[in-house]
Amino acid sequence: MSHTVKPIPEGFRTLTPAIVCRGAADAITFYQKAFGAEVLTRMEGPGGTIMHAELRIGDSIFMLSDEFIEYGAVGPSENGSPVTLCLYVADCDAVFQQAIDAGATAKMPPADQFWGDRYGKLADPFGHSWSVATHIKDMTDEEVAAAAAEAMSAGGAQ
């Protein structure tokens, strides 16, 4: 019985974020409330830690685990993360508010941006940065460049 194994598992994309945080079980609950995440896999370890979890938001899967410092799995520092997870949704404002209601902190409220998205940024309670966006205008590269120059000269780029 031979069968071909897909090099990328069903449902995954070529690039799949894997995030680490202190309190992964609480993070799973937060992501369910904030973004409607669905838990696909949850492997618990010693003391109720999360060794590995797979969650899906919309059509995208991401992985999550608790910190295991002894193995080099370290979450964001108290200063946050240099990485932002960008979530495209149908209603940026509604999802942004849902995340705030679930415990996220607003870093930049949603606003129409020069590149054609309505876009806002927030921090989750576990130190990860998220942006929430709705694409509202198709633009050429030239139009984006001109709009960026205009925003920079007006001091309005965010």
LINPENOR-V57390 format. One record per residue. N is the residue number from 1. SS is DSSP state (H for helix, E for strand, - for the rest). OMEGA is omega in radians with two decimals (none if undefined). NEAR is the number of other C-alpha atoms within 10 Angstrom. Layout:
n = (N/N)
ss = (SS/SS)
omega = (OMEGA/OMEGA)
near = (NEAR/NEAR)
This chain:
n = (1/2/3/4/5/6/7/8/9/10/11/12/13/14/15/16/17/18/19/20/21/22/23/24/25/26/27/28/29/30/31/32/33/34/35/36/37/38/39/40/41/42/43/44/45/46/47/48/49/50/51/52/53/54/55/56/57/58/59/60/61/62/63/64/65/66/67/68/69/70/71/72/73/74/75/76/77/78/79/80/81/82/83/84/85/86/87/88/89/90/91/92/93/94/95/96/97/98/99/100/101/102/103/104/105/106/107/108/109/110/111/112/113/114/115/116/117/118/119/120/121/122/123/124/125/126/127/128/129/130/131/132/133/134/135/136/137/138/139/140/141/142/143/144/145/146/147/148/149/150/151/152/153/154/155/156/157/158)
ss = (-/-/-/-/-/-/-/-/-/-/-/-/-/-/-/-/-/E/E/E/E/-/-/H/H/H/H/H/H/H/H/H/H/H/H/-/-/E/E/E/E/E/E/E/-/H/H/H/-/E/E/E/E/E/E/E/E/-/-/E/E/E/E/E/E/E/-/E/H/H/H/-/E/-/-/-/E/-/-/E/-/-/-/E/E/E/E/E/-/-/-/H/H/H/H/H/H/H/H/H/H/H/-/-/E/E/E/E/E/E/E/E/-/-/-/-/E/E/E/E/E/E/E/-/-/-/-/-/E/E/E/E/E/E/E/-/-/-/-/-/H/H/H/H/H/H/H/H/H/H/H/H/H/H/-/-/-/-)
omega = (3.13/3.04/-3.12/3.09/3.12/-3.14/3.04/-3.08/3.13/3.10/-3.14/3.05/3.12/3.12/-3.11/3.11/3.01/-3.06/-3.12/3.07/3.04/-3.13/-3.05/3.12/3.08/3.11/3.11/3.12/3.11/-3.10/3.05/-3.12/-3.03/-2.99/-3.14/-3.11/3.07/3.12/3.12/-3.12/3.09/3.12/-3.12/3.12/-3.11/3.06/3.12/3.09/3.08/3.11/-3.13/3.02/3.03/-3.14/3.09/2.97/-3.08/-3.13/-3.04/3.13/2.94/-3.13/-3.07/3.02/3.00/3.00/2.96/-2.99/-3.12/3.11/3.11/3.10/-3.04/3.12/3.13/3.07/3.10/3.10/3.13/-3.05/3.06/-3.10/3.04/3.06/-3.08/-3.10/3.05/-3.09/3.14/-3.10/-3.10/-3.07/-3.11/-3.13/3.08/-3.14/3.10/3.11/3.08/3.13/3.14/3.08/3.09/3.10/3.12/3.04/3.10/-3.11/-3.14/3.09/3.07/-3.06/-3.03/-3.09/3.02/3.09/2.82/-2.83/3.04/-3.14/3.08/3.06/3.08/-3.09/-3.07/3.04/-3.13/3.10/3.12/2.90/3.11/-3.02/2.96/3.12/-3.05/-3.09/3.03/-3.10/3.04/3.08/-3.14/3.11/3.10/-3.14/3.12/3.13/3.10/3.12/3.13/3.13/3.13/-3.11/3.11/-3.11/-3.06/3.13/3.14/none)
near = (2/4/5/5/7/7/7/10/9/7/9/13/13/7/10/11/12/13/20/24/23/19/17/22/18/13/19/21/15/20/19/18/15/20/19/17/20/16/18/12/13/17/12/15/12/7/6/12/17/23/17/17/21/18/20/20/16/13/8/15/20/19/18/22/28/24/21/16/9/7/7/8/13/16/21/18/12/8/8/16/15/9/11/14/13/14/17/17/17/12/13/22/19/13/19/27/16/16/25/16/12/18/15/23/16/18/13/13/15/22/14/15/21/21/20/18/19/21/25/23/20/22/21/20/18/21/19/22/21/22/21/26/26/19/17/14/13/11/13/11/10/9/14/16/14/14/18/17/14/14/15/12/10/9/9/11/13/11)
